[in-house]
Amino acid sequence: MALELLAVALALYSAASLLGFGVLRWRFSAELSVAAALIGGLLTVAMAAVWLGGGRGSLTLPISTPIGGLAFRATPLAGTFLLLSGVVGAGISLYTAGYAAHVGGPLRQASLHCLLNLSFASVLLVLAAANAFTFLLAWEMMVITTYALVTLEFDRPGRPQAALLMLVLAKVGFVSMAIGFIALGALRAGVSFAFLSHHPSASGALASAAFVLFLIGFGVKAGLVPLQGWLSEAHPAAPANVSAALSGIVVSMGIYGLVLTLVTLLPSPAGWWGYLTMGAGVVTAAYGVLFSLLVPNLKRMLAYSTIENLGFMVAMLGVALVFASSHLHLLAAAALVVVILHAFYHALLKSTLFLGAGCVDVAAGGLDMDRLGGLARRMRWSTILFFIGAMGLSGVPPLNGFQTEWLGLQMLIRGRILATPESRVYMAAAGMVLTLTFALAATAYIRVFGGTFLGAPRSRRAEHAVEVPITMRLGMLMTAGVAVLTALIPPLGLGGPVASIEGATHVPGLLNALLPPFFLHPNQFALPIQVGGTFLSGILHANGMVIVPTSFSYAFISPTFIFLSLACIIALTAAGIRLLGRGAPRKSDVWIGAGGEYRASMQYTSSSFTNLFRSTFGGVFRDQRQIQRDYHQAPFFTHSVRYVRRVVEPVETYAYRPVVNWAQSLSLAAGKLQSGHVNLYLLYLLVVFLIVLVVG
């Protein structure tokens, strides 16, 4: 049953792709394409439920090559990522019904429908792959379709360059992955993932080399520094629904690949594997959040936020490897649950935000947050849904980001039981950096929401913005609604895959430690735990999805107290403001710096909100400020003054730019060999022939 659903979902996505091209000739083809894709996404959710519930199955097609054939299987780990791809894919499909008309003419709309559904199908194949050959083939299909989607608006400045950067880095990752599979012996005919998970063939230096190769290969898709450059370029360049698919689904495949290879296929990890992975994740998270505080473009800011969240997931994967190398299997399993849960939550929330950015672009005609503002009164439903996504990724309780971020910090606090002082200091330092990262992320989302939706409009287009079509709002509602549902009623059964990952230590006690709906300490909240466990015990054999293993203690201050305290403070503050505001209203002129009248340009913008961070971290940003004066009639009388801020991205400037310059110089030098003279070409052939003879 598990793989039969896969076949039907692939058939639906294929039909939706073909119907997309029917937009050029037949009426209602776009609607049929969206309907088929929507049903395909919902069927993927059903398939995920079957796989998570223990559904098994395998299929090998009668196609054989020297490096393996096409084989597929159903696993609970893949089921988790199927769930996020199905929900996000369904929301994006519904959103596309109203958004496609804004990407261009009929040919471009047809290409969007076709390629988007092909990319959804390729993701299903990646998750169902049972051997390395099938995995790499499906992965390459996913890379090609997403590259074509990013280049869809090729006539706009910067789009082809962004897509090319994404493709080049993807090829680097693909080669690294392929060599890693070769090192494992996975690219031999008849060798499957299931076999490797129970019979690891690599050990010692070979296993370590495979680990580094997989970290690089999947790190490209997971946005690890210094391989993250494509995210901040491709996300703003792509249409909004494509950006949502990239950030919600495609980058999650990088996390899936890391968990699949580092936890399942490789043998027991060495200690330095975890520390290297954790360090790379922490640096990536800090890098992403710092730049998310600066950029004025809404989609580029969300792309940097994606880098930050991916860094947190990779850091938690490193924590799991550290605990596994120390034989602390319950803690390792709990850290893996953080990875999987945050991937699920991030996919829902970030796709909601990117879809919301598309609504802003359609309604206000731009994404420069310094030119927006005041959209809350003009786009009420889009504002509410965007606010849900921003709150969730800000880590505000009780929404999703709070659960995983708090549990992740608790994992790092538990590092105090490690054997060596160096390990404990490393975990503590990682915890401090991630804590700062979470605080800055909340600041970044306050800046984004306030600068985009609150205040007065700072441009004519923002002043005349209107709400987007209902299908676009329904697409956002689907992802945001599931996010809220899983925050208030934690997603049942998602811890199961971690407790039964092939090749990992089975942790049966993990599911018994799942508690609803916030983090409750067993000794302090016995009654709610007992009631919740009784109410949920018959559903998927789980008690909820917030984890406090009872075999060791956690925080001294319960997050439940934090949430209740925040709720009380907010309620009391609101009541106090309401009481103080009673009485007859009074009107008076506001002092506006000796100006004649108030203008919207006088209010805080998203850029001015973070000036403090610009000065604090100016050494990282290489922040540059220029004052441009416009002179009126005479060179000595200033008519207006503009402040221009420029930020240098270190990785792009000091890592990518020299390589690009070197490649351009090399290509120019090699171009001189193409003289156009046949005699010279014959001479080249003769030289090559002589070299081959000598070497032979």
ROMAR-342657 format. One line per 4 residues: number of its first residue (from 1); for each residue x, y, z of C-alpha. Coordinates in Angstrom, 3 decimals. Layout:
N
NUM) X:Y:Z; ...
# end
This chain:
696
1) 0.000:0.000:0.000; 2.871:2.390:0.821; 4.449:2.377:-2.635; 1.120:2.180:-4.441
5) 0.315:5.598:-2.986; 3.695:6.807:-4.232; 2.852:5.707:-7.763; -0.512:7.478:-7.663
9) 1.044:10.699:-6.303; 3.705:10.647:-9.023; 1.000:10.099:-11.639; -0.968:13.088:-10.305
13) 2.063:15.374:-10.358; 2.915:14.188:-13.879; -0.641:14.872:-15.013; -0.520:18.315:-13.390
17) 2.736:18.992:-15.217; 1.288:18.010:-18.586; -1.888:19.977:-17.949; 0.293:23.001:-17.243
21) 1.335:23.128:-20.868; -2.309:22.945:-21.836; -2.582:26.565:-20.654; -1.310:27.547:-24.102
25) -4.214:25.954:-25.954; -7.105:24.845:-23.753; -9.367:26.622:-21.327; -9.410:25.527:-17.679
29) -6.068:23.716:-18.076; -4.507:25.881:-15.366; -7.363:25.094:-12.973; -7.088:21.353:-13.725
33) -3.321:21.486:-13.241; -3.716:23.160:-9.850; -6.422:20.674:-8.843; -4.251:17.678:-9.783
37) -1.263:19.140:-7.910; -3.422:19.889:-4.868; -4.762:16.335:-4.799; -1.200:15.068:-5.258
41) -0.064:17.065:-2.232; -2.929:15.786:-0.080; -2.220:12.230:-1.244; 1.418:12.754:-0.242
45) 0.207:13.679:3.238; -1.812:10.459:3.370; 1.215:8.501:2.161; 3.319:10.130:4.890
49) 0.790:8.996:7.494; 1.079:5.422:6.212; 4.879:5.522:6.227; 4.990:7.099:9.701
53) 2.539:4.526:10.980; 4.911:1.726:10.072; 3.910:1.048:6.489; 6.633:-0.806:4.667
57) 7.290:-1.799:1.095; 9.991:-1.997:-1.527; 10.056:-2.062:-5.306; 12.862:-2.768:-7.760
61) 12.265:-1.931:-11.416; 13.671:-4.241:-14.113; 16.375:-1.716:-15.035; 19.989:-2.587:-14.356
65) 23.210:-0.604:-14.713; 26.767:-1.320:-13.542; 26.197:1.021:-10.577; 22.773:-0.256:-9.568
69) 19.168:-0.209:-10.700; 16.069:1.763:-9.841; 14.783:0.750:-6.419; 12.315:2.341:-4.012
73) 11.271:1.759:-0.410; 9.076:3.252:2.333; 10.652:4.340:5.635; 9.341:6.320:8.616
77) 12.234:8.795:8.348; 11.268:9.624:4.769; 7.643:9.786:5.907; 8.363:12.819:8.056
81) 9.793:14.730:5.106; 6.962:13.463:2.902; 4.564:15.066:5.366; 6.188:18.477:5.108
85) 6.533:18.273:1.325; 2.879:17.255:0.958; 1.458:20.023:3.149; 3.739:22.721:1.731
89) 3.262:21.456:-1.821; -0.519:21.560:-1.480; -0.399:25.105:-0.114; 1.913:26.252:-2.907
93) -0.295:24.633:-5.552; -3.367:26.427:-4.248; -1.435:29.700:-4.051; -0.225:29.258:-7.645
97) -3.801:29.384:-8.925; -3.953:33.089:-8.135; -0.273:33.936:-8.473; 0.636:32.416:-11.856
101) -0.853:35.336:-13.800; 1.751:37.650:-12.247; 4.825:35.799:-13.598; 4.258:36.707:-17.256
105) 2.507:35.502:-20.391; 0.905:32.123:-21.157; 4.204:30.419:-22.056; 5.810:31.431:-18.772
109) 2.709:30.391:-16.823; 2.707:27.015:-18.552; 6.391:26.547:-17.722; 5.715:27.443:-14.089
113) 2.943:24.852:-13.730; 4.970:22.179:-15.515; 8.301:22.647:-13.749; 6.835:23.196:-10.299
117) 5.005:19.880:-10.380; 8.031:18.085:-11.804; 10.062:19.393:-8.883; 7.447:18.031:-6.441
121) 7.641:14.644:-8.165; 11.450:14.623:-7.999; 11.308:15.280:-4.240; 9.082:12.223:-3.806
125) 11.606:10.143:-5.737; 14.469:11.401:-3.566; 12.613:10.395:-0.408; 11.601:6.992:-1.786
129) 15.052:6.077:-3.191; 16.303:2.740:-1.869; 19.853:2.874:-3.254; 22.490:5.408:-4.160
133) 21.928:5.265:-7.930; 18.204:6.041:-7.607; 18.930:8.739:-5.031; 21.494:10.537:-7.198
137) 19.274:10.293:-10.284; 16.278:11.773:-8.442; 18.508:14.403:-6.828; 19.782:15.544:-10.214
141) 16.205:15.774:-11.482; 15.360:17.995:-8.510; 18.398:20.225:-9.179; 17.565:20.677:-12.873
145) 13.886:21.490:-12.315; 14.638:24.020:-9.568; 17.327:25.633:-11.729; 14.784:26.028:-14.537
149) 12.269:27.519:-12.098; 14.742:30.127:-10.835; 15.538:31.146:-14.430; 11.850:31.469:-15.274
153) 12.029:35.279:-15.224; 15.313:35.320:-17.115; 14.684:38.757:-18.592; 14.978:40.460:-15.196
157) 18.410:41.634:-14.006; 20.342:39.195:-11.856; 18.104:36.163:-12.452; 20.424:34.163:-14.771
161) 23.460:34.862:-12.576; 21.632:33.707:-9.437; 20.462:30.510:-11.138; 23.949:29.807:-12.471
165) 25.467:30.177:-8.999; 22.870:27.772:-7.625; 23.612:25.274:-10.397; 27.402:25.459:-9.990
169) 27.254:24.901:-6.236; 24.709:22.105:-6.745; 27.143:20.364:-9.081; 29.904:20.689:-6.488
173) 27.573:19.080:-3.966; 26.532:16.341:-6.387; 30.121:15.346:-7.120; 30.942:15.314:-3.414
177) 27.895:13.130:-2.688; 28.739:10.715:-5.490; 32.329:10.276:-4.287; 31.021:9.757:-0.759
181) 28.725:6.963:-1.959; 31.651:5.430:-3.844; 33.703:5.481:-0.629; 30.877:3.612:1.112
185) 30.599:1.096:-1.705; 27.009:2.203:-2.228; 27.417:2.584:-6.012; 27.767:-1.128:-6.629
189) 25.002:-3.161:-8.195; 22.787:-4.777:-5.592; 23.911:-2.607:-2.653; 20.953:-0.847:-1.032
193) 20.568:1.632:1.789; 18.924:-1.057:3.921; 21.957:-3.318:3.498; 24.445:-0.540:4.300
197) 22.526:0.536:7.396; 22.993:-2.919:8.943; 26.375:-3.757:7.377; 28.517:-0.586:7.220
201) 31.310:-1.246:4.731; 33.501:1.772:5.524; 35.596:2.223:8.624; 38.436:4.345:9.900
205) 39.857:6.890:7.476; 37.491:5.811:4.675; 34.414:6.435:6.857; 35.803:9.802:7.933
209) 36.425:10.776:4.313; 32.856:9.777:3.427; 31.578:11.863:6.354; 33.393:14.985:5.136
213) 32.181:14.415:1.569; 28.564:14.027:2.667; 28.811:17.090:4.907; 30.015:19.121:1.929
217) 27.623:17.554:-0.582; 24.434:17.934:1.424; 25.794:21.064:3.105; 25.416:22.869:-0.228
221) 21.671:22.270:-0.197; 21.516:22.891:3.565; 23.206:26.279:3.124; 26.281:25.688:5.271
225) 28.839:28.498:5.275; 30.743:28.974:2.959; 28.417:27.096:0.573; 25.339:29.189:1.370
229) 25.753:31.834:-1.350; 23.093:30.442:-3.665; 20.275:30.844:-1.119; 20.586:34.604:-0.759
233) 20.683:34.972:-4.552; 18.238:32.340:-5.838; 15.404:33.001:-3.374; 14.963:36.698:-4.283
237) 15.381:35.891:-7.993; 12.672:33.217:-8.150; 8.896:33.804:-8.184; 7.343:33.764:-4.719
241) 5.822:30.284:-4.976; 9.143:28.906:-6.225; 10.950:30.585:-3.320; 8.479:28.921:-0.945
245) 9.193:25.546:-2.543; 12.947:26.115:-2.339; 12.936:27.183:1.301; 10.166:24.880:2.468
249) 10.921:21.663:0.601; 14.158:21.640:-1.395; 16.517:22.792:1.361; 14.885:20.236:3.671
253) 16.229:17.559:1.360; 19.712:18.646:2.432; 18.760:17.925:6.049; 17.206:14.599:5.027
257) 20.380:13.638:3.167; 22.565:14.494:6.164; 20.423:12.436:8.554; 20.217:9.558:6.059
261) 23.964:9.335:5.476; 25.555:10.474:8.744; 23.156:8.593:11.026; 21.960:5.663:8.935
265) 24.650:4.681:6.436; 27.876:5.515:8.236; 29.121:3.465:11.212; 29.191:4.738:14.780
269) 30.439:8.329:14.603; 33.791:9.541:15.815; 33.637:12.369:18.328; 35.135:14.970:16.000
273) 32.373:14.349:13.441; 29.823:15.814:15.823; 31.984:18.757:16.862; 32.747:19.658:13.235
277) 29.077:19.404:12.265; 27.966:21.387:15.296; 30.566:24.097:14.668; 29.558:24.426:11.024
281) 25.911:24.719:12.031; 26.504:27.326:14.730; 28.649:29.497:12.420; 26.002:29.216:9.688
285) 23.180:30.167:12.064; 25.066:33.224:13.345; 26.050:34.271:9.821; 22.500:34.009:8.529
289) 20.874:35.939:11.355; 23.417:38.794:11.224; 22.733:39.471:7.567; 18.984:39.039:8.010
293) 19.146:42.150:10.198; 20.480:44.327:7.397; 19.097:43.626:3.954; 16.117:45.801:2.940
297) 14.679:43.312:0.412; 11.997:41.180:2.062; 12.720:37.936:0.186; 16.476:38.285:0.633
301) 15.943:38.744:4.367; 13.831:35.565:4.461; 16.589:33.748:2.554; 19.141:34.707:5.219
305) 16.652:33.573:7.860; 16.520:30.214:6.067; 20.313:29.996:6.355; 20.004:30.685:10.079
309) 17.402:27.960:10.624; 19.317:25.436:8.542; 22.398:26.197:10.629; 20.439:25.434:13.802
313) 19.279:22.101:12.370; 22.799:21.101:11.363; 24.101:22.151:14.787; 21.525:19.891:16.443
317) 22.558:17.053:14.150; 26.113:17.624:15.364; 24.879:17.461:18.969; 23.220:14.127:18.185
321) 26.491:12.791:16.750; 28.403:13.972:19.833; 25.992:12.206:22.178; 25.996:9.088:19.988
325) 29.798:8.932:20.068; 29.571:9.136:23.890; 26.935:6.344:23.965; 24.243:8.697:25.317
329) 21.611:7.302:23.009; 18.514:8.837:24.610; 20.000:12.313:24.319; 21.160:11.591:20.765
333) 17.644:10.509:19.791; 16.111:13.594:21.419; 18.540:15.840:19.495; 17.544:14.105:16.256
337) 13.902:14.788:17.057; 14.830:18.479:17.322; 16.318:18.273:13.812; 13.276:16.571:12.319
341) 10.712:18.709:14.143; 12.449:21.965:13.268; 12.682:20.907:9.623; 8.923:20.281:9.668
345) 8.076:23.532:11.445; 10.477:25.608:9.366; 9.012:24.260:6.125; 5.504:25.307:7.163
349) 6.392:28.712:8.551; 8.986:29.799:6.003; 6.802:28.796:3.060; 4.027:30.893:4.656
353) 6.379:33.870:4.840; 7.616:33.534:1.264; 4.049:33.236:0.017; 3.267:36.340:2.065
357) 6.200:38.121:0.426; 4.637:37.277:-2.925; 1.357:38.828:-1.751; 3.233:41.993:-0.752
361) 5.004:42.100:-4.120; 1.728:41.709:-6.035; -0.174:44.250:-3.936; 2.507:46.898:-3.321
365) 4.656:46.423:-6.413; 7.951:45.847:-4.633; 9.809:44.162:-1.785; 11.934:47.024:-0.469
369) 10.817:47.209:3.160; 12.002:50.810:3.433; 9.419:51.690:0.754; 6.535:49.721:2.262
373) 4.579:50.160:5.492; 0.909:50.520:6.355; -0.152:47.287:4.634; -1.924:45.921:7.721
377) -5.009:48.065:7.065; -5.050:47.245:3.371; -4.202:43.513:3.470; -5.670:42.253:6.728
381) -5.754:38.531:6.038; -2.294:38.449:4.480; -0.989:40.435:7.463; -2.445:37.984:9.990
385) -1.018:34.952:8.184; 2.383:36.585:7.774; 2.316:37.474:11.484; 1.762:33.803:12.374
389) 4.807:32.793:10.348; 6.933:35.562:11.845; 5.907:34.692:15.403; 6.596:31.014:14.834
393) 10.132:31.549:13.568; 10.816:34.204:16.222; 10.518:31.532:18.903; 7.517:33.132:20.621
397) 5.570:30.634:22.736; 3.418:28.714:22.220; 4.149:28.567:18.480; 6.440:26.106:16.768
401) 9.873:27.675:16.858; 9.747:27.996:20.639; 9.385:24.249:21.128; 12.371:23.180:19.069
405) 14.627:26.087:20.038; 14.033:25.538:23.728; 14.592:21.809:23.462; 17.722:22.407:21.381
409) 19.166:24.645:24.091; 18.330:21.989:26.664; 20.304:19.490:24.602; 23.303:21.804:24.746
413) 22.856:22.328:28.499; 22.925:18.550:28.917; 26.434:18.675:27.462; 27.612:19.179:31.046
417) 27.521:15.408:31.511; 30.136:14.826:28.808; 33.439:13.376:29.946; 36.036:15.990:28.982
421) 36.186:19.681:29.965; 36.833:20.628:26.333; 33.569:18.998:25.278; 31.594:20.776:27.980
425) 33.095:24.157:27.106; 32.399:23.559:23.394; 28.740:22.744:24.063; 28.355:25.746:26.368
429) 29.895:28.090:23.798; 27.595:26.716:21.097; 24.629:27.270:23.417; 25.594:30.894:24.051
433) 25.990:31.661:20.337; 22.675:30.015:19.489; 20.931:31.901:22.298; 22.190:35.171:20.848
437) 21.104:33.960:17.409; 17.546:33.310:18.594; 17.344:36.766:20.173; 18.597:38.439:17.003
441) 16.144:36.381:14.931; 13.256:37.742:16.998; 14.620:41.267:16.432; 14.874:40.618:12.703
445) 11.219:39.558:12.487; 10.063:42.551:14.542; 11.917:44.679:12.007; 10.356:42.863:9.061
449) 6.784:42.904:10.285; 6.909:46.453:11.578; 8.659:47.853:8.518; 6.368:46.079:6.052
453) 2.908:46.078:7.604; 2.796:48.711:10.354; 3.120:52.483:10.354; 2.245:54.698:7.416
457) 2.878:53.768:3.781; 6.144:55.156:2.422; 5.358:54.846:-1.283; 2.420:55.462:-3.563
461) 2.078:51.774:-4.454; 1.980:50.796:-0.773; -0.619:53.495:-0.120; -2.935:52.044:-2.786
465) -2.303:48.342:-2.083; -5.293:45.995:-2.051; -5.758:42.456:-0.794; -4.609:39.627:-3.077
469) -6.941:37.002:-4.631; -8.514:34.490:-2.283; -6.600:31.481:-3.657; -3.311:33.106:-2.651
473) -4.640:33.693:0.854; -5.950:30.130:1.064; -2.526:28.789:0.105; -0.988:30.741:2.982
477) -3.803:29.662:5.280; -3.096:25.990:4.570; 0.535:26.136:5.688; -0.043:28.624:8.528
481) -3.078:26.698:9.775; -1.171:23.411:9.979; 1.649:25.250:11.774; -0.745:26.588:14.414
485) -2.438:23.204:14.755; 0.846:21.393:15.297; 1.935:24.043:17.797; -1.168:23.787:19.952
489) -1.733:20.061:19.430; 1.804:18.697:18.930; 2.271:16.438:15.888; 1.770:12.903:17.056
493) 4.131:10.148:16.041; 6.909:12.236:14.512; 9.313:10.956:17.146; 8.788:7.406:15.921
497) 11.192:7.636:12.986; 14.015:8.712:15.266; 13.436:5.827:17.618; 13.593:3.361:14.732
501) 16.099:4.824:12.246; 17.952:2.021:10.520; 21.499:1.748:11.773; 20.826:3.935:14.825
505) 20.352:2.621:18.336; 16.738:1.779:19.047; 15.400:3.974:21.850; 12.016:2.586:22.912
509) 11.791:4.899:25.930; 11.791:8.003:23.769; 8.150:7.833:22.722; 7.089:7.268:26.313
513) 8.677:10.609:27.216; 6.638:12.737:24.786; 4.430:15.135:26.668; 1.716:17.593:25.506
517) 1.513:20.459:24.780; 4.396:22.519:26.246; 7.543:21.466:28.038; 6.395:20.163:31.409
521) 8.682:18.852:34.105; 7.455:15.476:35.415; 8.041:16.397:39.063; 6.303:19.772:38.838
525) 3.320:19.032:36.570; 2.326:15.466:37.338; -1.435:15.976:36.869; -1.299:17.619:33.388
529) 1.141:14.954:32.249; -1.088:12.174:33.521; -4.212:13.684:31.960; -2.476:14.379:28.650
533) -0.906:10.958:28.496; -4.227:9.285:29.195; -6.034:11.362:26.570; -3.467:10.790:23.819
537) -2.132:7.340:24.645; -4.312:5.557:22.103; -3.259:7.709:19.149; -0.234:6.377:17.266
541) 1.138:5.042:20.578; 2.508:8.469:21.476; 1.741:11.008:24.144; 2.303:14.161:22.147
545) 5.391:15.795:20.751; 7.146:17.843:23.404; 9.943:15.903:24.991; 11.172:15.718:28.542
549) 12.878:12.339:29.067; 12.146:11.394:32.665; 15.546:9.813:33.291; 17.292:13.169:33.758
553) 16.335:16.706:34.703; 16.006:19.711:32.428; 15.597:23.427:32.939; 15.172:24.950:36.373
557) 12.572:27.347:34.937; 9.834:25.558:33.049; 8.930:27.033:29.646; 5.326:26.571:30.693
561) 5.931:29.177:33.394; 7.596:31.414:30.793; 4.596:31.195:28.465; 2.040:31.770:31.223
565) 4.087:34.688:32.598; 4.310:36.304:29.168; 0.580:35.849:28.644; -0.196:37.455:32.017
569) 2.191:40.378:31.407; 0.688:41.056:27.972; -2.863:40.854:29.343; -2.092:43.183:32.256
573) -0.296:45.648:29.974; -3.219:45.710:27.533; -5.670:46.224:30.393; -3.552:49.038:31.831
577) -3.323:50.828:28.503; -7.076:50.514:28.089; -7.712:51.983:31.537; -5.304:54.858:30.975
581) -6.934:55.621:27.644; -10.385:56.160:29.094; -11.942:59.575:29.027; -12.556:62.167:26.362
585) -10.022:62.033:23.529; -7.722:65.015:23.146; -6.004:66.205:20.013; -2.812:68.211:19.926
589) -0.054:68.965:17.508; 2.964:66.695:17.654; 6.458:68.154:17.665; 8.145:66.886:14.513
593) 11.629:68.300:14.770; 10.638:71.870:13.867; 9.239:70.631:10.564; 6.184:72.072:8.966
597) 4.194:68.865:8.578; 4.467:65.173:9.337; 5.636:62.936:6.508; 5.793:59.162:6.354
601) 9.518:59.344:5.640; 10.057:60.607:9.201; 9.114:57.291:10.786; 11.443:54.429:11.520
605) 12.168:52.191:8.560; 13.337:48.594:8.636; 16.904:49.761:8.020; 16.971:52.487:10.679
609) 15.523:50.006:13.196; 18.768:48.000:13.081; 21.297:50.850:13.037; 22.538:49.755:16.461
613) 23.366:46.314:15.104; 25.088:47.867:12.111; 27.468:49.703:14.398; 27.904:46.774:16.793
617) 28.707:44.215:14.100; 30.132:46.659:11.584; 33.403:44.743:11.438; 31.564:41.674:10.128
621) 29.387:43.564:7.685; 32.117:45.931:6.458; 29.375:48.523:6.757; 29.837:51.555:4.524
625) 27.769:54.741:4.671; 27.731:57.374:1.966; 25.978:60.735:1.999; 24.628:61.826:-1.368
629) 23.577:65.483:-1.751; 21.350:66.841:-4.469; 22.164:70.482:-5.111; 19.440:72.875:-6.194
633) 20.420:75.592:-8.698; 23.699:76.424:-6.927; 26.598:74.163:-5.872; 26.541:75.501:-2.306
637) 22.873:75.001:-1.417; 21.778:71.461:-0.655; 18.305:70.571:-1.868; 18.132:67.084:-0.335
641) 20.369:64.569:1.435; 20.265:60.794:1.068; 22.111:58.228:3.142; 23.212:55.135:1.212
645) 24.287:52.050:3.167; 26.321:49.275:1.616; 27.147:45.952:3.232; 29.923:43.618:2.107
649) 29.172:39.908:2.405; 32.506:38.325:3.393; 31.974:34.906:1.810; 30.917:36.350:-1.518
653) 33.642:39.001:-1.549; 36.601:37.039:-0.208; 35.747:33.456:-1.228; 33.584:33.496:-4.352
657) 34.864:36.632:-6.068; 38.547:35.542:-6.334; 37.485:32.159:-7.751; 35.233:33.837:-10.311
661) 37.967:36.262:-11.308; 40.473:33.423:-11.644; 38.027:31.377:-13.767; 37.373:34.366:-16.016
665) 41.103:35.003:-16.471; 41.697:31.336:-17.237; 38.874:31.243:-19.774; 40.197:34.370:-21.493
669) 43.669:32.845:-21.688; 42.296:29.551:-22.990; 40.196:31.440:-25.529; 43.363:32.498:-27.299
673) 43.879:28.869:-28.333; 40.807:29.209:-30.555; 42.593:30.997:-33.386; 40.431:29.691:-36.217
677) 43.416:28.208:-38.121; 43.024:24.559:-39.085; 46.792:23.999:-39.176; 47.109:25.081:-35.564
681) 44.317:22.689:-34.543; 46.138:19.843:-36.323; 49.239:20.765:-34.354; 47.245:20.483:-31.113
685) 46.133:16.982:-32.154; 49.712:15.979:-32.934; 50.935:17.198:-29.535; 48.187:15.310:-27.732
689) 48.965:12.177:-29.760; 52.671:12.380:-28.835; 51.830:12.877:-25.147; 49.584:9.803:-25.197
693) 52.361:7.735:-26.826; 54.922:8.844:-24.242; 52.605:8.201:-21.294; 51.565:4.846:-22.751
# end
